[in-house]
Amino acid sequence: MGHNHRRSIFEIRKDGPFAEAFDSLMVNFSLSSIDDPIKSILVTSSVMEEGKTLVATNLAINIAATGKKVLLVDLDLRRPSVHKWLDVNGNFGLVNALLGITSVNIESGRLGEYTIGDLLYFLEAQGRSALVTFESDGTAVEVTVKAGHIINANLKNGPIERSLGRILLHCKGITSDQLKEALTLQQRTGKPLSQLLVSLGFSPKEEIKKITKALIEESLRRLFLFENPTFRIENLNSAHIETYAEEVSKEQAYFRRFVELNTAPFFNRVVSAAVKSTPVQNLFVCPCGKLPPNPVEVMGSKRMEEFVKIATASFDMVVLDSSPVLGAAHASLLPSLVDGVLLVVRAGKTDKKIILEAKRQLEMANAKLLGVVLNGVDRRVHYRRYYPHYARSEEADTKQPVHRKLIPLLRGNSDSAPERGQEAR
């Protein structure tokens, strides 16, 4: 990004016009969120060397100065530098915390220190499909988990009248001879009864899915009523996962609601270890930490989504410094998780076509674009154009980059390219 880290962020902020520029940015930012309050904001750029980290850091400092509790997160998974600007240790950070969950080895235990939410995060992080059996007072529920998502649940040893075959038989959806034939084939092949009933032509798929949904929801409700149940995790071959149950899980919002009712205290504690205090009152920072081998996997994981939820619930404002949009596939995975996005552009450097392409990529990622921050404007040119009576005294000053106010988003080809300006420090 071209920063000279021998000068601290606090020394740079002593420059009057520099600080005033961020005051102006704060005013514009506040005005843009009057009708729709913003609690999380992503700061990015189209390419490298545009000054996005400097903008994100100063914006976070200014917001903290208003008395709000602010978390600044370094999500530049290629060239993290927030910790350098704020002089904090960046060896351990968010990536360490999220990847560390993959090393957690839990095969059995009792819910209490962990929750169902924690178990789902562990399994998702470890890429495991598993059968998790919960038991309380002699009642057991088997939950099938794939990639951290609940896709099936069965009340183990429940009343036979509540089984799929018996319900279909009671509703006259199948005959007793058909059920007997399907059960015999199930014993021989090990395939799920639901798939056999459909493949044999005994029952339509939609009828099977309707009953499957009702049975899953009933099982999950029973599980939710358990008090401190024990659990046991067994690996499961994906080939043995029931097809129609998985289809139902993808179609129903019920499963997401169920998971959201279960907080993840262990996950929260792991993530909280990555948050550090700073010399600035009310400002906290979460460094990137270890660079991940696969940024896309980290950024697109449910763990990252949960982190953003935890952060926005714990702080008044969350400012995330992301990788540049172009040339980093993982950068497009985060915009939809935040309330707004600021695009930083360096005056005189970035080609307009590149800026428009970055804007297009953000829109494809369902980003709510708040505007563009024009960085690196030559203050002398700015003053000569708008304040001629200051031009003579300004000519004697050293060139300083000025961060302009939030400007409207670029629209089509009607916008003129930014003026040539001073390179970033």
N, C-alpha and C positions, 0 to 999 in steps of 0.2 A: 504493500500500500504506500510505500515511500515515506513512511513516518520516520522521524528522527527521535528515537526513544531516549536520547540523552536529555531531551527536554520533557519534563513531566506534563501531564494533562493540565495540572494546576498552574504551571508556569505559562502555558499557552493561553489559558483562560484569563490571564492578567491583561492580555491585549484587549483594550476597550472595544474597538469595532468588532473583534472576533466574538466577544461575549454578547455584545448587542445583537449580533446576527442570530445567535441562538435564542435570545429573548424574543426576537421577531418570529423565529420558527415556533417557539412555544405558544405565542399568541395565535398564530395561524393554526397550529395543531389543536389548540383548545377550541377555537371557533369551529373547526371542522367536525368536532365531536360533541357539540352542544346537544343536538337532537338525538344522537345515537352514541351514548357513552362508550369509550374504548378502554379496555383493561389490558390488552396485549397488542403489541405492535412489532412488526418485522421490518428491519432496515436492511436493504440489500442494494445491489448495483447490477448493471448489465455485465460488466467485466471487472477485472482486478484494477487496482491503483486509482480508484475513484473517491476514496476517502469515506467509505460507508462506516467503518469502525469508529473513526473519529466523530462522525455525526451521531452514531448510536450512543457512544459513551457520553458525549456532551448533552444529548437529549435526556439521557437517564439522569445525569447530574442535575440538570435544570428542573426536571420533574420532582426529584427528591428534595430540591430546595423549597418546593411549595408545601412540604410537610407530608407528602405521600411516601409510603413504604414501597420502594422500587427494587425489582430484581433485574439485573442486566445479565443476559445469557449469551455466551459465546458459542454460536452454532456454525461458525466457519470451520468446517471439518477438514479444510485443507491448509489454511494459513491462519490459525487462531492467534489473536494478539490483544484481546481485551485485557487479559491479566497483566500484560506489560504496561499498558496505559495507566492502569490503576495500581500497579506495583503490588500485586498479590501473587502467591505461589500458584502456578498453573499446572503443576505436575499431576494433581488429582482433580478430576472434574466430572462433568456430566457423563461423558462417554465411559469413563472408568466405572461409574456407578451402574449405568445401564448394562454394560457388558459383564459386570461382576455378578449380576443376577444369574447368568448362565452357569456359574460355578456352584450355585447353591444346590446342595444335594438333600432333597427331602423326599423320602419314599413313604413315610407313614408318620402319624402323630395325631394330635388333637387340635381342633380349631380353638383358637384363643389368641395365642401369639400371632398366628397366621389366620388369614381369612380365605374364603373361596376365591376372592379377588387375587390375593397373593399367589395361590396355587395356579391360577390361570396365567398370571404373568410369568411364573417360573417355567411352565410348560411351553408358553409361547416363545420365551427367550431361548429355550433349549431345543426348539423345533420338534417337540415330541407330540405324538398322538398317544393318548392314554385313557385308561379306564380308571376313574377315581371312585372308590366305594366309600360312602359316608354311612356311619352306623350310630344309632342312638337308641337305647332302651329296646334292643332287639329288632328294631326296624332299620332296614338298609335301603339306600338309594344308590344306584350305579349311574354315574355321569360320564358320558363319552366326550372327550375334549380333543379337538384338532386345531393346531396352530393357535392355541389360547382361546378358542371359541367353544362354547357348549353347543353340541349338535345333537345330543340325545340324552335322555334320562329315563331310567326305568325303576319302578318300585320293586326291589328284589323280593322274591317269595311273597308277592302280594296276592290278593284273592284271585283265583283262577278266572272268576267272572269278569275281572277287569283286564284280562289279556286280550290282545288283538283278535285272536281266533274266536274266542268266546263272544266278544262284542259283535263281530260280523255274523256269527251264528245266531245270536239273539235277535239281531236286526234282520235276519233272513237274507243277509248279503251273500252267504255261501251255504252249502248243504253240509251235513255232518260227514258224508262220504268225501266231499272235497277237502274238508279240513283234515280228515284222517290221512288222505293221500299226501297233502302238503306237509303234514307233520312227519310222516314216514320219510319223505324226501329230504326234509330238513335234517333229520337224524343221520341220514346217509351222506349228505353233502356238507353240512355245517353252514349253509347259506341262510340268511335272515328269512323268516317266515313271510314277511311282507313282500319281498322280492319274488319268492316262489309263488305266492298267490296271484301276483300280477302276471308273471311269466307263463303260468299254467292257464291263464285266462279265466280264473275263478272270480276275480274281483278287479274293478277298475282302479287305476292308480290314484285318482283324485279322492276316492272313498277311503283308500288306505291312508293317504296323507291327512285327511280330515281326522280320522281316529287317532293316528300317530301324534298329531298336534295336541289333541285333548289329553292323551296319556302322558306326554312329556310335561305339559303344564301342570298336571296333577302331581306328578312325581317331584317337580321342582318346588311346588308349594309345600309339599310334605318336608322336603329338605330344608326349606327356609324356616320351618317351625322347630327344627332340631335344636337342642340346647347343648353346646359344646360337644359335638359329635367327634368320634375318631374318624380318621381317613386313611386310606391305603391307595397308593398309586401303582398301577401296573402298565407297562408298555403295551401298546395296541397296534397291530398291523393295520395300516390304512385300508387295506383291501377288505378287512372285516367290518368296516364301518357301514352301517345301514344307509343305503342310498336315499330312501324317502325321508328318513329322519333328517339327513343333512339338507335335503331340499327344503323341508319345513323350516329348519333353523335359519336358512338364508332369507326366507320370505317373511318371517315373523319378527316384529320389533320386541316381542315379549322377552326374548333371551337377553337382549341388550339392556332392557330395563331391570331384569333380574340381576345382572352383573353390576349395574350401577348402584344397586342397593347395598352391595358388599364393598366397603372400602378396603384398602390394602395397606394396613399400618406398617408391615415389614417393608414393603416397597417404598412407602413414604420415608421411612427412616434411612433407607439406603440412599435415596435421592437427596435427602436433606444434608447428608454428609458432604455433598459436593458444593453446597452454598457457603460462601465466605463473606465476612464483613469487609468494609472498605473504609478509608479515611474520611469518606463523605457520609455525613449523618443521613440516615434513612435509606442509604444505597447499599445493596448487597449484590454480589456477583457470583455467577456460576460459570467457572472457566470451562473450556472445552475438555482439557485434560489430554489423555492419550488419543492420538489420531486413530480412528477406526480403520480396520482393513477393508471394510465395505461400508462406506457412508450411506449408500442407498438403503441397506438393510437396517441400519440404526435409525435413520430419519423416517423410514416408512413403517416402523414397528409400532405396535400398540403401546409399548413402553414409552415411546416418545410422545404419543398422543396423550397418555395418562400424565406424563410429566407436565405438559402444557396446562392440563386441567388443574393439577395440584398447585402449580405456580400461580395461576390466575386466581385460585381460591385463597391462597396464602398471602398474596401481595396486592397492593392497590394498583400497581402497574407493572407489567412485564415487558421489557424491551429486549428483542432478540436480534443479535447481529448474525446474519446468515451469509453463506457463501454467495458469490455472484451468480446471477440467474443463468447466464449462458456458459456452457462448458462444464457445468456441474449438475448431473442428473438429479442428485439428491436435493438440490436447492428448490426444486419445484414441488416437493412433497409436503412442505410445511405451510405455505401461505393460507391454505384453507382452514388451518387450525387456529389462526389469530384473527383479531378484530379488524386489523388494517395493516397496509404495507406502504412504506415510504421507499421510493426509488431514488438513489443518489447518483447524480450525473456530474462529471468533471467538465467544467467549462473549457472549450477549446481543444478537448482531447477526444471525447467519445463521438464517433460518427452517428449521425441521426438515425440511420438505418438500423444500427445496432441497438439504439435506445428503443426504437419502435418494436424490434424483435423481442427485446426483454419484456416490454409492456405486453406484447401478445402472449408470451409464455406465461406471464403472471395471470393474465385473464383466463388462459386455458386451465390454470391450476385453481380457478375460482377464488382468486385473491380480490380483496376489497382494496383497490388502489386509492390511497388518500391524496397522493400528489408526488411531485418531484422536488428534491432538494438540489439546487444548483450550487456546486462546490467549486472552490478555486477561482472565483471571479477576481480579476485584477482591480483592486480598490481604486487605483488612480483613474482607470477607464470609467469605472462606475461613478466616481465623483465628478470627473470632467463632463460626463454626459448629463448628470442630474443636478449637480451643484457646482456650476462654473466658478463661482467666487472662491471655492476652496481649492481649485485645481493647482494654483501656484504653490501653496504650502504642501499639498499632497505630493507634488513631484519630488520634493526633497526627501520624502519618507521611503523606507525600504518597502518593496512590494510585499503585500500580505494577502494570503488567501482569505476570502470572505465567504461565509456560508449564507447564501441568500435565503429569503423567506420561502415558504412552501408555495410552489407555483402550480398552476393547473396542469393536468396530465396532457401529454402530447396527443394531438388529434390529427391523424392523417398527415398530409404533406403541407399543410397550411402553416406549420410552425417554422420559424427560422432556426437555424442551428445556433448553439451557444457561442458567445463571443470567445475569442482566444484569450486565455487567462494564465495566471501564474500556476505552475505545477505545485502539487501538494508537498508539504514538508514531510 
